[in-house]
Amino acid sequence: MSSAARTNLTSNRVALNPNLVIGVGVFRTCYAGTYLCGNRNSQEAVCKCFKHQFSGIESDYFRHDFQIADKAIQYAEEWNQFCDSDETILITKGDVHTIGGKKYLVEPLIRYFKKFTSNNGWISDDGSWTSEAMEAFSHFTYHRSGGNLIVCDLQGRYKYNKFNPSKQEVFWFQDSSSHFDSLPATKGRYKYNKFNPSKSRFELTDVAICSRGRTYGPTDLGEKGIDSFFANHVCNRFCGVTGNWQRPRHVKQWFPKSIGTSMMRSSDSHLLNLTNRSTFRPGFNGILEEDSDEDY
């Protein structure tokens, strides 16, 4: 297993609590669960399923979810080779379980996070080092992919790190978006281990990817998603630490900026190419908006 992957480990059974909803988005509902065996036995899990009216995009989502996670894990492994020990990233990769005839994406639970980026160009301006680090990670993925994609839609939780005053914060991170619907889009946590500071880390889940070929599902906003990120990204102290990171020269904000995750139907993919000069506006029927959520 990759050192940058955060998984269910050997826990392949989960008890779903259908009466305990821990997050609700436009498209999906998150339920509480408990692992019943393996390394995570008795730990809390989150079980995410699509609402009935959106079951038509379920197969497309699950088909791309693991593809997105694998690609994000690849870049996280590279990031972890040069970053400080307390800036490492783990990417969550869950499993699909069928419970009562319904499909659920099951992952270890993360609570209390904030959003740092979306997939439509929105970026947090809170000035924290954790926000800067996550922006830089997106920029790094663009550079390492040769300008073909970015990992985006990042969110999480942070709290003051009294054991490492140079950082000032501890961040819980879950749910990033390579460009797809997730209950939340990039979420996760920055986890501080007071007994072993080297174990402090970002933990991301539901990451999204924007790619030039738009190969990563409904939250992949294509070339215009990449453009919109760089229209708002200002390079910071974390950018270019391994050399001069490339970035596109002429960029534009193509979408209404929103803290929520944006999705596009596959039938509208042609609108996401930079050769098509269409700029999207609020209420455009081709864009579906997923609200930011509370926990999962």
C-alpha positions in Angstrom: 0.0 0.0 0.0 1.2 3.5 -0.8 2.7 5.6 2.0 0.4 8.5 0.8 -2.8 6.5 0.9 -5.4 6.5 3.7 -7.6 3.5 3.4 -10.0 1.2 5.3 -7.0 -1.1 5.8 -8.2 -4.7 6.4 -11.7 -3.5 7.6 -14.1 -4.9 5.0 -17.3 -4.8 7.0 -19.2 -1.9 8.4 -22.4 -1.4 10.4 -24.5 1.4 8.9 -26.5 3.7 11.2 -29.4 4.9 8.8 -30.8 7.1 11.6 -27.6 9.1 12.1 -27.0 11.6 9.2 -23.7 13.4 9.6 -23.8 15.4 6.3 -26.2 16.3 3.5 -25.2 17.7 0.1 -27.3 18.5 -3.0 -26.5 15.1 -4.4 -25.5 12.8 -1.6 -26.2 12.0 2.0 -23.6 10.8 4.5 -24.5 8.4 7.3 -22.5 7.3 10.3 -21.1 3.8 10.4 -18.8 1.6 12.6 -16.1 -0.8 11.3 -16.8 -4.3 12.5 -13.4 -6.0 11.9 -9.8 -5.6 10.8 -7.4 -2.8 11.7 -10.1 -0.2 12.1 -12.4 -2.4 14.2 -14.8 -0.2 16.3 -13.6 3.0 14.7 -16.1 5.5 13.1 -16.7 5.3 9.4 -18.7 7.5 7.0 -21.0 5.9 4.5 -21.9 8.2 1.5 -24.7 7.4 -0.9 -26.4 9.3 -3.7 -30.0 10.6 -3.2 -32.6 8.7 -5.2 -33.1 11.5 -7.8 -29.4 11.5 -8.6 -28.8 7.8 -8.8 -28.2 8.2 -12.5 -24.8 9.7 -11.9 -23.8 7.1 -9.3 -22.1 4.7 -11.7 -20.2 7.6 -13.3 -19.0 8.8 -9.9 -17.8 5.4 -8.6 -16.1 4.7 -12.0 -14.0 7.9 -11.6 -13.6 8.0 -7.8 -10.8 5.4 -7.5 -9.1 6.7 -10.7 -9.0 10.2 -9.1 -7.7 8.9 -5.8 -4.9 6.8 -7.5 -3.7 9.8 -9.5 -3.8 12.1 -6.4 -1.9 9.5 -4.3 0.8 9.5 -7.0 1.3 13.3 -6.7 1.1 13.2 -2.9 3.9 10.6 -2.8 6.1 13.0 -4.8 5.1 16.0 -2.6 5.9 14.0 0.5 9.5 13.4 -0.7 10.5 17.1 -0.4 8.1 18.7 2.0 8.7 19.2 5.8 7.7 16.2 7.8 4.6 17.9 9.2 3.4 18.9 5.7 2.9 15.4 4.3 -0.3 14.5 2.6 -2.4 11.3 2.8 -5.2 10.8 0.2 -8.3 8.8 1.3 -9.3 5.9 -0.9 -12.4 4.2 0.4 -14.3 1.1 -0.8 -17.8 0.7 -2.2 -20.1 -1.4 0.0 -23.6 -2.6 -1.0 -25.8 -2.4 2.0 -29.5 -3.2 1.8 -29.3 -3.2 -2.0 -27.8 0.3 -2.1 -24.2 1.4 -2.8 -22.2 3.4 -0.3 -18.7 4.8 -0.4 -17.2 3.9 3.0 -14.2 5.7 4.4 -12.7 6.5 7.8 -14.7 9.4 9.3 -13.2 13.0 9.6 -15.1 15.7 11.4 -15.0 19.5 11.5 -13.3 20.8 8.5 -13.2 24.0 6.5 -12.9 24.6 2.8 -9.7 25.8 1.3 -10.3 25.6 -2.4 -13.1 24.6 -4.8 -13.0 23.3 -8.3 -14.3 26.5 -9.9 -11.5 28.9 -9.0 -12.6 29.8 -5.4 -9.7 29.9 -3.0 -9.8 30.7 0.7 -8.2 34.1 1.6 -7.8 33.4 5.3 -4.0 33.9 5.1 -3.2 30.7 7.0 -0.1 28.5 6.1 -2.4 25.5 5.7 -4.3 27.3 2.9 -1.1 28.3 1.3 0.3 24.8 1.4 -2.9 23.4 -0.2 -2.8 26.0 -2.9 0.8 25.1 -3.6 0.0 21.4 -3.7 -2.5 22.1 -6.5 0.1 24.2 -8.3 2.6 21.3 -7.8 0.3 18.8 -9.5 0.0 21.1 -12.5 3.8 21.4 -12.8 4.4 17.6 -12.3 1.7 16.7 -14.8 3.3 18.9 -17.5 0.3 21.3 -17.3 -2.2 18.6 -18.0 -4.2 18.7 -14.7 -4.6 20.0 -11.2 -5.8 18.4 -8.0 -8.3 20.8 -6.4 -11.4 21.2 -4.2 -9.6 20.9 -0.9 -11.2 21.3 2.6 -10.4 20.4 6.2 -10.0 21.4 9.9 -7.2 23.1 11.7 -6.5 24.0 15.3 -3.6 25.6 17.1 -0.4 23.5 17.3 1.2 24.5 20.6 4.0 21.9 20.1 5.2 23.4 16.9 5.0 27.2 17.1 6.5 27.6 13.6 3.3 26.3 12.2 0.8 27.8 14.6 -1.9 25.4 13.4 -3.1 21.8 13.2 -5.2 21.0 10.2 -7.7 18.2 9.6 -8.2 17.8 5.9 -10.7 15.8 3.9 -12.3 15.8 0.5 -10.5 17.4 -2.4 -11.9 17.4 -5.9 -10.0 16.6 -9.1 -13.1 18.1 -10.7 -16.3 15.8 -9.5 -19.4 15.8 -7.0 -18.5 14.9 -3.5 -20.7 15.6 -0.6 -18.0 18.1 0.1 -15.4 18.5 -2.5 -11.8 18.6 -1.1 -12.1 17.9 2.5 -9.8 16.5 5.1 -7.8 17.2 8.1 -4.4 18.2 9.3 -3.6 15.8 12.1 -1.0 16.7 14.8 0.5 13.9 16.8 1.9 15.4 20.1 3.8 12.2 20.8 5.5 12.1 17.4 5.5 15.4 15.5 6.8 13.7 12.4 3.4 12.0 12.1 1.5 15.3 11.7 0.0 15.4 8.3 -2.8 16.5 6.0 -5.5 13.9 5.4 -7.5 14.5 2.2 -10.6 12.7 0.8 -12.9 13.0 -2.2 -10.2 14.8 -4.1 -11.2 16.2 -7.5 -9.1 16.7 -10.7 -9.4 19.2 -13.5 -7.8 17.9 -16.6 -7.3 19.1 -20.2 -8.8 15.9 -21.5 -11.7 16.0 -19.0 -11.2 12.4 -18.0 -12.1 12.5 -14.3 -15.8 12.7 -14.1 -18.5 15.4 -13.5 -16.4 17.6 -11.2 -13.6 17.7 -13.8 -14.2 21.3 -15.2 -11.5 20.7 -17.8 -9.2 23.4 -19.2 -11.4 26.1 -17.8 -11.2 24.7 -14.3 -7.4 24.8 -14.6 -7.5 28.3 -15.9 -9.9 29.5 -13.2 -7.6 28.2 -10.4 -4.6 30.0 -11.8 -6.7 33.2 -12.3 -6.9 33.3 -8.5 -3.8 31.6 -7.3 -0.9 33.8 -6.1 2.3 31.9 -5.7 3.5 31.7 -2.0 6.4 30.4 0.1 5.5 26.8 -0.7 5.5 27.2 -4.5 8.6 26.4 -6.5 10.6 24.8 -3.6 11.9 22.2 -6.0 12.6 24.7 -8.8 10.6 27.0 -11.1 7.1 25.5 -11.3 5.4 26.2 -14.5 2.0 27.9 -14.7 -0.2 29.0 -17.7 0.5 32.5 -18.9 -2.9 33.9 -19.9 -5.7 32.8 -17.6 -9.3 33.8 -16.9 -12.0 33.1 -14.3 -14.6 31.2 -16.4 -17.1 30.2 -13.7 -19.0 32.0 -10.9 -16.7 31.5 -7.9 -18.4 29.4 -5.2 -17.2 27.7 -2.1 -19.3 24.7 -3.2 -18.3 22.1 -5.8 -19.4 22.6 -9.4 -20.3 19.8 -11.7 -20.8 19.6 -15.5 -22.8 17.1 -17.5 -20.8 15.1 -20.0 -23.1 16.5 -22.8 -21.7 20.0 -22.1 -18.0 18.9 -22.1 -17.3 20.9 -25.3 -18.0 24.1 -23.4 -15.0 23.5 -21.2 -12.4 23.7 -23.9 -10.5 27.0 -24.1 -11.2 27.1 -27.8 -14.8 27.7 -26.8 -15.1 31.2 -25.4 -18.3 30.6 -23.4 -18.2 32.1 -19.9 -20.5 30.5 -17.4 -22.9 32.5 -15.3 -24.9 31.8 -12.1 -27.9 29.7 -12.9 -26.6 28.2 -16.1 -28.3 24.9 -16.5 -25.2 23.0 -17.4 -23.5 23.7 -14.0 -24.7 21.8 -11.0 -23.6 23.1 -7.6 -22.9 20.9 -4.6 -23.0 22.7 -1.2 -20.1 22.5 1.2 -20.9 20.0 4.0 -20.2 19.7 7.7 -18.5 16.4 8.4 -17.5 13.2 6.7 
